[in-house]
Amino acid sequence: MTEDVQLSRAKLSTRLAFIAAGFGVACWAPLVPFAKTRCHLGDDTMGLVLLLLGAGSIIAMPLAANLSARFSSKPVVLSGGVGLALILPLLSIVSSPIALGVALFAFGASLGSLDVAMNLHAVDVERVSEKPLMSGFHALFSVGGFLGSGIVTALLSRGIAPSSSTILSSAILVLLILMAIPRMLSNREMTNQPIFAIPRGVVLVIAIFAAISFLVEGALLDWSALLLVGEHLVSAAHGGLGYMLFSIAMTFSRLVGDGIVARFGNHIVLTLGGVTALLGLCGLLFASVAWIGFVSFVFVGLGAANIVPILFRLAGTQHAMPKGLAVAALTTAGYAGMLTGPAAIGFLSKGIGLHNAFWFLVALLACVPIFGKHVTVENSH
């Protein structure tokens, strides 16, 4: 097998893994109301149970990085992907809060393992190909998300039981993983790494940027509809349109992001992306009519889209720490940001109002373009 063929196979395997991860986690979203009703949970308890998904991810990530370094990404992608597929049907039938919590923790651990291993593989594939690929890989996570939530929602709306819907979704998930595995590179590092290491040097700044990026995305997911409705820009029925436009803009921007990075370099794309997302957030907060709010969501999506892929590239190419530990630190910080962001905005909005709480996001996001040069100086292309 020639190197070119091997590389194209490795690219395909990485794309399939990203689609599978996005697909798997999105299949859970339409099941949330069913699980809440089945387990007789109030909003507050459901919120706590949902935190277990993130907790499982965060605990599994450093271990997944260690195992990927020792045995390559292949077995970790396989176990993470199959784990998601096995637990998904359980999430559609468990009827006690404890069982749901345990299942969500295991689901999160599988997702976190898959996330770290596929990103480490993506870093290696990108390095071998010698051109930017990371934004395109991350775009396919979003595509997988659209497919997962879309397929499960379509099945449920046809009156198909949640258990049957999830079994079909799990079969698709296993198929994607089994197609990916034989095509993956062997990327063992042959080094004994600690399971966990505190980020240092440039990796610490990368991890902080990741936490900020995911925090903003999580806050938009949970609070943007309430902001639009609360400011009387749209009716409650149309509150979700803002996040939908943000998601579409983000996916589009990631699909074209690799070409833009190849032309202008990490530093310019990171800085201009941060500024564009900032302008979008400010536009949203100053919006007096619905269309300005919607255009602002598009700006946030276009600007923020390529920040995280660039951070993964930088984590994989820096020299302050082993790349497995750096990627694990980035993903762990990112998930922590996504988990704590919505809660932080909720806490702030109780004291100063939701509109003012969103200015906190503006202040945090401003750190990316202002301090971006500290993470891109080592590797500008």
Secondary structure as GFF3:
##gff-version 3
##sequence-region A 1 381
A	DSSP	alpha_helix	3	28	.	.	.	ID=ss1
A	DSSP	three_ten_helix	29	31	.	.	.	ID=ss2
A	DSSP	alpha_helix	32	38	.	.	.	ID=ss3
A	DSSP	alpha_helix	43	71	.	.	.	ID=ss4
A	DSSP	alpha_helix	73	91	.	.	.	ID=ss5
A	DSSP	alpha_helix	97	129	.	.	.	ID=ss6
A	DSSP	alpha_helix	134	157	.	.	.	ID=ss7
A	DSSP	alpha_helix	162	180	.	.	.	ID=ss8
A	DSSP	three_ten_helix	181	183	.	.	.	ID=ss9
A	DSSP	alpha_helix	202	230	.	.	.	ID=ss10
A	DSSP	three_ten_helix	236	238	.	.	.	ID=ss11
A	DSSP	alpha_helix	241	264	.	.	.	ID=ss12
A	DSSP	alpha_helix	266	286	.	.	.	ID=ss13
A	DSSP	alpha_helix	290	304	.	.	.	ID=ss14
A	DSSP	alpha_helix	307	317	.	.	.	ID=ss15
A	DSSP	alpha_helix	323	352	.	.	.	ID=ss16
A	DSSP	alpha_helix	354	365	.	.	.	ID=ss17
A	DSSP	alpha_helix	367	371	.	.	.	ID=ss18
A	DSSP	alpha_helix	373	376	.	.	.	ID=ss19
###
